[in-house]
């Protein structure tokens, strides 16, 4: 197999594992971290435009809130 084919096979495998594990506890911490990064990006945008961050909240239902 060529290096390109190996890379594609690895990518397809990782995507398949992610889809298979999506609703399990295995990915829960990663999903919460992604939500946190998303909310932090809102806060950074607020700071860059002259605002301030009042609260950043991430809840257990994989949701978040950034009040600025």
Secondary structure, DSSP 8 states (H G I E B T S, - for coil): --HHHHHHHHHHHHHHHHHHHTTSHHHHHHHHHHHHHHHHHHHHHHHHTT----EEEEETTTEEEEE-
